[in-house]
Amino acid sequence: MMTARGLRVAELAAAAGVPSDTVRYYERAGLLPPPARTAGGYRSYDAGAVDRLRFIRGAQRLGLRLSDIRDLLSVRDTGTCPCEPAEELLRRRLAEVDAEIARLVALRTEMAAMADALPAAACPPPSPGTWCPPAGGGDPTCAS
């Protein structure tokens, strides 16, 4: 009785659009279950490994951590719908993204104020201990 040959690392990697090292890393990290081995010792992945890799990559694009993805996969592997834990993870990630956006908006405002405060004409040397020259009586946007 002949069984179909599974996918080797390079074939799985190509099918999922990732480097071969990524496949090996995900296996070491517990995201991919250890595959069967051929008589020659090569890894032999089943077709489900392609779907699993695509799931992992999609979850990473959403900013989920590998530990979170591992948790979702363990729920998924039981045959239970992972929607509830996925929603919780995504809502937490949304809050993190919103906080990062707020931080970046504040940073942009500060940078724009610094740029606007820089003198356009003759630029005097900076005061000792600062990196930008005084502008109109010591602009608070310049860092000391």
Residue pairs with C-beta under 8 A, 6 or more apart in sequence:
5 38
5 44
6 35
6 36
6 44
6 45
6 46
7 15
7 44
7 45
7 46
7 47
7 49
7 50
8 42
8 43
8 44
8 45
9 20
9 23
9 24
9 42
9 43
9 45
10 20
12 23
12 45
12 49
12 50
12 53
13 19
13 20
13 22
13 23
15 50
15 53
16 23
16 50
16 53
16 54
16 57
17 57
18 53
18 57
23 32
23 45
23 53
26 32
26 53
26 56
27 33
27 34
27 35
27 43
29 66
29 70
30 70
31 52
31 56
31 66
31 69
31 70
31 73
32 45
32 49
32 52
32 53
35 43
35 44
35 45
35 46
35 49
36 43
36 44
36 46
37 43
37 44
38 44
52 73
55 69
55 73
55 76
56 69
56 73
59 68
59 69
59 72
60 66
60 69
62 90
62 93
63 93
63 96
63 97
64 72
64 89
64 90
64 93
68 89
71 85
71 89
72 82
72 85
72 86
72 89
73 82
75 82
75 85
76 82
110 141
113 141
114 132
114 141
114 142
117 132
117 135
117 136
117 139
117 141
117 142
118 132
118 133
118 135
119 133
119 135
123 133
124 133
124 134
125 133
126 132
126 133
126 134
127 133
127 134
127 138
129 144
130 142
130 143
130 144
131 142
131 143
132 139
132 142
132 143
133 142
134 142
135 142
